[in-house]
Amino acid sequence: MLDSRYDFGGSERLPAVAVFKAIFLILVVIALPAYSAEAIAGSIKTIQGSALVRRGAQTIPASEGMHLLVNDILQTAADGRIGAILQDGTRIGLGPNTELKIDTFIYEPANQQYGLLLRLARGVVAYFSGRMARLAPGSVTIETPVGVIGLRGTQLAITIEGA
């Protein structure tokens, strides 16, 4: 006699392992888009000297081609420089002794949703607007310890000393 726990009302009975595999597969398929939607804000194109990416509790040596995620913190040492490009074509250059967090990155032209918030704790950053600033003026912001800069399609360089 078969165990009634595996009777799902059909004429065929499924083994418990097959049911659990099916449920697991469904959960993975549902979870993947949520992970990848958050995933890549941009990537590192050039690097010189020493630089790190802090991602949650991890500290990862920066390397060319490395993907950058929302909430990543980029840090350069006294000899370090990073050149990065975001998904919308925004270009960011970090000079020596710089710390920059990619706090928010939303680039969904199909849904007309845009947002970029960079937090500069210290150092030198050069910024060149990408498509986001042109499509949604006012959607790009750089916060520093001394003020907030709202960008509407431009290029600029910022130096924050101390900290």
C-alpha distance (Angstrom), angle and dihedral (degrees) to the residues before:
residue distance angle dihedral
M1 . . .
L2 3.82 . .
D3 3.77 121.9 .
S4 3.83 109.9 -101.1
R5 3.82 91.2 -141.4
Y6 3.81 88.6 80.2
D7 3.79 96.5 48.8
F8 3.80 108.7 110.1
G9 3.78 95.6 176.9
G10 3.80 96.8 -93.3
S11 3.73 129.0 110.9
E12 3.82 90.4 -109.6
R13 3.74 124.1 63.2
L14 3.82 119.6 -140.1
P15 3.77 120.5 -145.7
A16 3.80 113.6 -116.3
V17 3.82 92.2 -117.1
A18 3.81 91.7 58.4
V19 3.81 91.1 49.8
F20 3.80 92.2 50.7
K21 3.82 91.6 47.2
A22 3.80 90.6 51.8
I23 3.82 92.4 49.4
F24 3.81 91.1 47.3
L25 3.81 91.8 49.9
I26 3.81 91.6 50.2
L27 3.82 91.2 50.5
V28 3.82 91.9 49.5
V29 3.81 92.0 49.7
I30 3.80 90.5 49.8
A31 3.82 93.8 46.6
L32 3.83 98.3 47.0
P33 3.81 97.7 70.1
A34 3.81 90.6 49.3
Y35 3.80 90.5 53.1
S36 3.78 96.2 44.9
A37 3.82 93.1 44.0
E38 3.79 88.2 62.2
A39 3.73 94.0 38.4
I40 3.77 124.4 89.6
A41 3.81 122.8 31.3
G42 3.80 94.1 165.4
S43 3.77 143.4 -56.2
I44 3.79 142.9 -102.3
K45 3.81 110.9 -101.8
T46 3.80 101.7 176.6
I47 3.76 135.3 15.3
Q48 3.78 134.1 -178.2
G49 3.78 126.9 -176.2
S50 3.80 123.0 -16.3
A51 3.79 121.4 -13.8
L52 3.79 136.7 154.0
V53 3.78 138.5 -163.6
R54 3.79 116.7 -145.3
R55 3.79 109.7 -153.4
G56 3.78 111.7 178.2
A57 3.81 106.7 -57.7
Q58 3.83 92.2 -16.0
T59 3.79 126.6 94.5
I60 3.79 110.3 -159.4
P61 3.81 127.2 -173.9
A62 3.81 106.7 -115.3
S63 3.78 116.5 -116.6
E64 3.80 137.6 178.4
G65 3.80 111.4 -87.9
M66 3.80 93.3 21.5
H67 3.80 112.8 144.8
L68 3.79 117.6 -121.7
L69 3.79 120.3 -142.7
V70 3.78 133.6 -161.5
N71 3.83 108.9 -83.4
D72 3.81 93.2 25.5
I73 3.80 113.5 140.5
L74 3.80 115.1 -147.3
Q75 3.80 116.7 -153.8
T76 3.78 129.7 -176.2
A77 3.80 127.2 -166.1
A78 3.81 126.0 -137.6
D79 3.83 89.4 -79.2
G80 3.81 96.0 36.8
R81 3.80 134.1 110.1
I82 3.81 131.4 169.6
G83 3.79 131.0 -164.9
A84 3.82 114.0 -164.4
I85 3.78 136.1 176.2
L86 3.80 123.8 -156.2
Q87 3.81 126.3 -144.4
D88 3.82 92.5 -96.7
G89 3.81 93.6 52.0
T90 3.82 96.3 -97.8
R91 3.80 108.9 150.4
I92 3.79 122.5 -149.5
G93 3.80 127.7 -173.3
L94 3.79 122.2 -166.1
G95 3.78 121.4 -160.1
P96 3.81 129.6 -157.1
N97 3.83 120.8 -50.0
T98 3.80 93.0 13.1
E99 3.79 131.6 149.5
L100 3.82 118.9 -169.0
K101 3.80 128.8 169.1
I102 3.81 123.4 -155.6
D103 3.78 93.4 -142.2
T104 3.81 99.7 168.9
F105 3.79 132.7 10.2
I106 3.80 120.0 170.9
Y107 3.78 118.0 162.2
E108 3.80 112.0 163.7
P109 3.82 108.6 143.1
A110 3.83 92.4 173.4
N111 3.83 89.1 61.0
Q112 3.81 94.5 33.7
Q113 3.81 90.4 -122.1
Y114 3.79 118.4 143.6
G115 3.77 136.8 162.7
L116 3.78 138.3 148.4
L117 3.79 124.6 178.8
L118 3.78 119.3 176.3
R119 3.81 120.6 -176.7
L120 3.79 114.6 -153.3
A121 3.81 110.8 -163.2
R122 3.81 96.2 174.4
G123 3.76 143.5 -24.1
V124 3.78 136.1 41.4
V125 3.81 127.3 -40.9
A126 3.79 129.3 180.0
Y127 3.82 114.2 -161.5
F128 3.82 129.1 -165.3
S129 3.80 116.3 -175.6
G130 3.77 121.0 -118.0
R131 3.78 130.6 -164.4
M132 3.81 94.1 -65.5
A133 3.80 94.4 67.4
R134 3.81 90.8 49.2
L135 3.81 95.6 46.0
A136 3.80 96.0 43.2
P137 3.80 113.1 20.7
G138 3.77 108.9 -158.3
S139 3.82 94.7 30.8
V140 3.83 93.7 101.8
T141 3.80 122.2 76.4
I142 3.79 135.4 170.8
E143 3.79 116.4 -161.3
T144 3.79 121.5 -159.2
P145 3.80 131.5 177.7
V146 3.83 88.7 -99.9
G147 3.79 103.4 39.5
V148 3.79 152.2 -26.2
I149 3.80 125.2 -94.7
G150 3.80 119.5 -157.4
L151 3.79 111.3 -157.9
R152 3.79 125.7 -153.3
G153 3.77 103.8 -179.0
T154 3.76 111.7 -47.7
Q155 3.74 147.0 110.1
L156 3.76 125.2 -109.7
A157 3.76 146.2 156.7
I158 3.80 123.9 -135.3
T159 3.79 129.8 -167.2
I160 3.81 121.4 -166.4
E161 3.78 114.3 -176.1
G162 3.78 128.1 -160.4
A163 3.79 128.3 16.9
